[in-house]
Amino acid sequence: MSYAHEDEAMKEELDKALIILKRSSMIELWQDRKIMAGDKWDDTIKDELAMADIILLLVSVDFNNSQYIWENELSVAMQRQQKGEARVIPVILRNCDWQSTLYGKLQALPTGATPVKQFADPDEAYTDIAKGIRGVVEYMLSK
């Protein structure tokens, strides 16, 4: 998961929504909070991005505002998407201008690219995201 730390609470809610996929060993989530003491964080992030089959972009104004994400994570993710090495999925957390970005042409979640914050019941949004990711994983496993 690529995300801005300002969106930590929403990332944690998404992580909980993906528990069934994790328990069934369909996915293993990695995010920078798994970096251990003594690890070189920049190298670790780059290594994980290089190995990921699916890269979730947790989109918000803070995500778009992060120079590190823009210059390091997003460029690698989009290159891997273009080469067919990984699938990049924008997950729209908060309303922002994202459609004209590098990832703006990719199909986003939740369905209809409605930001999670606009749902009356956030659980509905996170469930929709989890189902969308399940569909991608099942498709990738069937190939």
Secondary structure, DSSP 8 states (H G I E B T S, - for coil): -B--GGGHHHHHHHHHHTHHHHHTTS-----GGG--TTS-HHHHHHHHHHH-SEEEEEESHHHHH-HHIIIIIHHHHHHHHHTTS-EEEEEE-S----TTSTTTTS--BSGGG--GGG-SSHHHHHHHHHHHHHHHHHHHHH-
